[in-house]
Amino acid sequence: MTDTVSRIRAILAQHARLAKDAATLPEDADLYQAGMSSHASVNVMLALEGAFDIEFPDHMLTRSVFSSVSAIRSAVEELTAQA
């Protein structure tokens, strides 16, 4: 598991209010089906921005970007590569 993924999972465990353990969810599991609300996804986004020193642009503020660990990882990697 990459450092990025473990950091994302730690943020999800702290902010997503998932019904399941973030550490054991498959990377492609739907986080909304696992219990994350829209409100919790905003908290996750803010925590990701702080942890990775990035800012999600408006076009990335969609449900699909925050739908799974792998989707979040792709977005974070794209944004950190641009920095």
C-alpha positions as CSV (number, residue, x, y, z in Angstrom):
1,M,0.0,0.0,0.0
2,T,1.4,3.4,-0.9
3,D,1.9,6.2,1.6
4,T,-0.7,8.2,-0.2
5,V,-3.3,5.5,0.2
6,S,-2.5,5.0,3.9
7,R,-2.8,8.7,4.4
8,I,-6.2,8.8,2.6
9,R,-7.4,5.9,4.6
10,A,-6.4,7.6,7.9
11,I,-8.3,10.7,6.8
12,L,-11.4,8.6,5.9
13,A,-11.3,6.9,9.2
14,Q,-11.2,10.2,11.0
15,H,-13.7,12.3,8.9
16,A,-15.9,10.1,6.7
17,R,-18.0,8.5,9.4
18,L,-18.0,5.2,7.6
19,A,-20.0,2.2,8.8
20,K,-17.0,0.0,7.9
21,D,-13.3,0.2,8.8
22,A,-11.6,2.5,6.2
23,A,-8.4,0.4,6.5
24,T,-10.1,-2.8,5.3
25,L,-12.3,-1.4,2.5
26,P,-11.2,-2.3,-1.0
27,E,-9.8,0.6,-2.9
28,D,-12.7,0.6,-5.4
29,A,-15.4,0.3,-2.7
30,D,-18.1,3.0,-2.9
31,L,-17.6,5.2,0.1
32,Y,-21.1,6.6,-0.1
33,Q,-22.5,3.0,0.2
34,A,-20.1,2.5,3.1
35,G,-21.9,5.3,5.0
36,M,-20.2,8.5,4.0
37,S,-22.7,11.4,3.7
38,S,-22.3,14.5,1.5
39,H,-21.5,16.5,4.6
40,A,-18.8,14.1,5.6
41,S,-17.3,14.2,2.1
42,V,-16.8,18.0,2.6
43,N,-14.9,17.3,5.8
44,V,-12.8,14.6,4.0
45,M,-12.0,17.1,1.2
46,L,-10.9,19.8,3.7
47,A,-8.7,17.2,5.5
48,L,-7.2,16.0,2.3
49,E,-6.4,19.6,1.3
50,G,-4.6,20.2,4.6
51,A,-2.8,16.9,4.6
52,F,-1.5,17.0,1.1
53,D,-1.2,20.9,0.8
54,I,-3.5,20.9,-2.3
55,E,-6.7,22.7,-3.3
56,F,-9.4,20.9,-5.2
57,P,-10.6,23.0,-8.1
58,D,-14.3,23.5,-8.7
59,H,-14.4,21.0,-11.6
60,M,-13.2,18.3,-9.1
61,L,-15.8,18.9,-6.5
62,T,-18.0,16.1,-7.7
63,R,-19.4,13.0,-6.0
64,S,-17.3,10.7,-8.3
65,V,-14.0,12.2,-7.2
66,F,-14.7,11.2,-3.6
67,S,-16.5,8.0,-4.3
68,S,-13.7,5.6,-3.5
69,V,-10.1,5.4,-2.2
70,S,-8.8,4.9,-5.7
71,A,-10.7,7.9,-7.1
72,I,-9.4,10.1,-4.3
73,R,-5.9,8.8,-4.8
74,S,-6.1,9.6,-8.5
75,A,-7.3,13.2,-7.8
76,V,-4.6,13.7,-5.1
77,E,-1.8,12.4,-7.3
78,E,-3.0,14.7,-10.1
79,L,-3.1,17.7,-7.9
80,T,0.3,17.0,-6.2
81,A,1.9,16.5,-9.6
82,Q,0.8,20.0,-10.6
83,A,2.2,21.6,-7.5
